[in-house]
Amino acid sequence: MAETIIIALVKIALVIGGLMTAAAYFVLLERRMAAWIQDRRGPNRVGIPLTRIRLFGLGQPIADGVKFIFKEEFTPAHVDKLLYFLGPVVIFVAAIAAFAVIPFGSTLPDLGIEGLRGPIHLLVAPGVDVGLLYVFAVNSLAVYGLILGSWASNDKYSFFGGIRSGAQLISYEIPLGLGILGVVFVAGSLQLETIIGQQARTGVWNVFVQPLGFVVFLVAAFAEAARLPFDLPEAEQELVGGYHTEYSGIKLMMYLVAEFLHMITASFLIVILFFGGWHLWGLTGAGDEVTWPIAVLRVAVLLAKVTLVVLFFMLARWSWPRFRFDQLMDMAWKVMVPMGLVNLFVVAVWIEYGTRLVEALGLHGGIVMAAVGWAVLVATWLALTWAAPAVADNRPRLGPPYAQEEFEERPTP
Amino acid sequence: MKPDDKDIQWVEEPDLGASGKTYLPLFVEGMTTTIKHLLSPKMTVEFPEERHQIPDPILYRGVHRLNRDEQGRVKCVACFLCATACPAHCIDIVAAESPWPDREKYPASFTIDELRCIFCGMCEEACPVDAIELTSLFDLSGKSREEMVFDKEKLLSIYDRTKDSEPMRSVRMAAEGKPVGGERPAILPETEGPPEIAEKDNLAEPGATP
């Protein structure tokens, strides 16, 4: 029993330490990427403190952290003190807690220590059957953090940010769920290890066979992480700072770090659900029996994939303009939800009839399913193009009788 | 707002077209632009190690200098034209009897408050003897306000520092074969008698009758 607790504590320390470091360095990477894309150089000065060694600006996160900690932590007089404090705590805790069931590798072989028999699973809580459900449950708590903070701030910009984030995050929960349902159907489990294992065993990543589900999940994940094409809750150009307008010092840092953690969670989920997790053909093997090189390689492959997805998040930030709010909602309800439903339907039909049909005809299941998946993606995309549900003109209509009825001046008393 | 108000001009949204409604061309376009800029050379220079290359140091308006003549004396004749032209009133000259036979006055003290200066270059334009010029030095800094008031010695030392990289205008023009100093530019025709402009000035004078 004691060994289990020690192992769990070690893993928790690893995950939290790793996540904090990763978040800090992803902030630096984000700033450097932003600078490069804008033809600048970005922060490249700060190196080892008290020396002149620069190290490409790798000391910048330390300086940023010190700055945040030593800044004045100003609490405006008009806020609700308890909720104002609770907001960043809730969002931060929720963002960290989601990592309890997210694997950061496969397994380590037997360490050979007495009392520690059997392989060690590289995730904090191995064998949780509701894994994916837990991630979504905890992640959807983030919206409480945003709304608590924005409401407690008692400020109009924060309030608008909170309203927007409430509507956006809750709307995109549905496509997010629909996007993964196909994957869960195929794997037959909500456990993230099992989902990776299924992709590794067949060697067919879900992105090849369910591209439609991937598109839905990717867009919804961007929206859930409030990253740039969907960053309406904190749009600087519109809302000053959005829900964290009134925050400063370490509370602001908690909000910002939690935001990066959401992005990292989303990247992990994208990699695990659609890009085969730690699996890479011909390199990592597929079985449960691992040797040390294979175990290390699997961790490296998984983290490399996650880094690539994070880089894509950062590239996307500077590529596409922000959606208008009604376009955002149209996107969720009129584009992503139908797409997710179509994907769900196709996958269900495939599992019920397709597999047997393919076996009867003697074809390769993976190739046929990939062909079906891509055909469905193209067909759905074209159908949505034709219907154009997101091209909406919401301005007041011209001409009678609408104009007269709606906008007739009130008789003056 | 009344939608049928005559003052409202309704602008129709452009039609996206079939390819625009798929969103794909715009997505590709955005990503292409981003990646192109990500890989393109950077515009900024790393300042203390690497200095900004000024395209034309002669045209650049940086820190002032006071030029010296061939004998190493200050060229200024303390005519106050620069101080008069200066819109920021940052030039302070104390004139004195010249110890040299070729001019009447010379500046006993010549100070420029670099913190007040707006680097407009009017002093350089006004100077009749090419004594004050703006150099291409741009990184001017100091630890106190007093330090930023440059006196004659300091301004002359800036000339000593920059005379080789940026020769005086008179030296430059001589090298290019153009007339220098007090010579009249050749484009004005040599005319006998009072010039026309003088007559017009007389006419404009109040009370003067032709």
Interface residues (C-beta under 8 A of the other chain):
Chain A: M33 W36 I37 Q38 D39 R40 R41 N44 L315 A316 W318 S319 W320 W381 L382 T385 W386 A388 V391 D393 R395 P396 R397 L398 G399 A403 Q404 F407
Chain B: M1 K2 P3 D4 W10 E13 L16 A18 K21 T22 L26 F27 G30 M31 T33 T34 I35 H37 L38 S40 P41 K42 M43 T44 E46
